């Protein structure tokens, strides 16, 4: 190569808080990015920079077995909402996806896209939340990445988390195992997350009454599979709510699903907000609820285990799996009437996770 | 719950190409998202939808051992550039990060953030590229996610890929192992990727002469560690180029690095473009080049293996590791002069990966 001048280099260290907002240079692979990693990300994740010279991959010891692997991207708007922020959501969302395969979480990755101009203070808050949530579920953030993009609509942060976990021997949880006769249990009331987001976004003033239910379901799932490794299928309720989760399973397993409307818990504030907004709580997102499909004879025992766990605040048997009408979810009301629950075209509310 | 009307549901199937562009509803967890997954993502990734009812995690059988885990987010602008597009980059970038730990790739995740208004045709192109690149490196996309965000600056697609791989027994590649006396080898010429991107972005007209070097390094690394499992450290050159990679390693391993400028290959078109743009090729990104740190006595053998591999088009021994001046990278020119190579504050060019 020919010689080039070294003017591009900067030899004095720059403290992170010199800039109040994220600059394009924070994503450039240079000194400012290193500051961001060493002064903000690593402390937020509880990682000692001195003990960890940067490497392109994390390396984990694993036993022989089945590895669960999942990814989820979070684009929620606003970033902070009653009950949590995008940092909590990024941990719980991916931990819950691992848990739905019966896996015990092993490690998480975190990939950030930051918008130029994002206040460093907001980034610090989100990274700290992410670190605390990971800590709470006994999970480590072992690898990460940061990119900075031009100013956009002002949302500021998108986060992708991927996760790996180990499926305990004997556990075999999959939509394929759902069978006619299975009981369907729901761990708690519907719609808190979606309504909490909508309330802030639309300035509806429900903020005091309705907080997001976002939470880890890993502990609840560990208790369920320990008591009965024969759980057939688990699914957490996110985009599209209970309706989307059940439609997908009915279709994938080629079974029918019958729900009893009166047994599905919805809190009075969520029900009221749904009436006001013209929303159906069946389709509103949760971020800390699951449905479990278990053999009929295991339903009572599963309900007892849920009742004993804080992550299942209002568990209920809400329906059964049938051989009739494969691919169809039917909701029966207390007067004997029924309607088919179908997938929406899109989503009642965008950007909720 | 109280009863709600079913007007939100849509009972007729909607072909994907009914919409020429991505809608918010494509990210909503409903019918349109399902169309996108079944008609575009799964075929692009070579996955049979019928054989794979949707599940929250992929489950892989793994032997006992060391699992490498990494993540990378891609925000390159423009999405398509000479030599590839963001889909190729998303596969090679993460596969290369796994390879830098000596790992054989096992599986990838893909998380997409799509901007409302993105042409479906562009999305299909990128997803197909991603699928083809994965296929080429013998890698599977086993889990994915899609979110849609409001119209922004018009970039259209951000992709996160995370990857898992297995580190073969006996292989121990890490910056910690870099030691005084090690030879430093570079697999090929500098700066092609960054200059290819800049050329399109700035309309410089180098497009014919300079294509991105983006490529998988997994095969090259497999050949290197098979021949000599004692490779000390590997690092691919991305943001911040050769300079950032070496500064980080010198700092992390607390060693000095001495480079011979005349031995560092830079093609004439890249050198010319750098002169014109006022850039230093040492800092310009590649996406298909690596540096290897090996014991001095292994340098010739390593060079031979590189010469025999298509992913190392112009391999060279470019320097040595010293005990003097720990944390410092020094570049010596042919006249006997030298300069310190330091991290830039940011990046000479943003959004290149």
Interface residues (C-beta under 8 A of the other chain):
Chain A: X1 X2 X3 X4 X5 X6 X8 X9 X10 X11 X14 X23 X24 X25 X26 X27 X28 X29 X30 X31 X32 X33 X34 X53 X54 X55 X56 X57 X58 X59 X60 X61 X62 X63 X64 X65 X66 X67 X68 X69 X70 X71 X72 X73 X74 X75 X96 X97 X98 X100 X101 X103 X107 X109 X110 X111 X112 X113 X142 X143 X144 X145 X146 X147 X148 X149 X150 X151 X152 X153 X155 X158 X160 X162 X164 X165 X167 X174 X175 X176 X190 X235 X236 X238 X239 X240 X244 X248 X249 X251 X252 X253 X261 X264 X265 X266 X271 X274 X275 X279 X280 X281 X282 X283 X285 X333 X339 X340 X341 X342 X343 X344 X345 X346 X347 X348 X350 X351
Chain B: X1 X2 X3 X4 X5 X6 X8 X9 X10 X11 X14 X23 X24 X25 X26 X27 X28 X29 X30 X31 X32 X33 X34 X53 X54 X55 X56 X57 X58 X59 X60 X61 X62 X63 X64 X65 X66 X67 X68 X69 X70 X71 X72 X73 X74 X75 X96 X97 X98 X100 X101 X103 X107 X109 X110 X111 X112 X113 X142 X143 X144 X145 X146 X147 X148 X149 X150 X151 X152 X153 X155 X158 X160 X162 X164 X165 X167 X174 X175 X176 X190 X235 X236 X238 X239 X240 X244 X248 X249 X251 X252 X253 X261 X262 X264 X265 X266 X271 X274 X275 X279 X280 X281 X282 X283 X285 X333 X339 X340 X341 X342 X343 X344 X345 X346 X347 X348 X350 X351
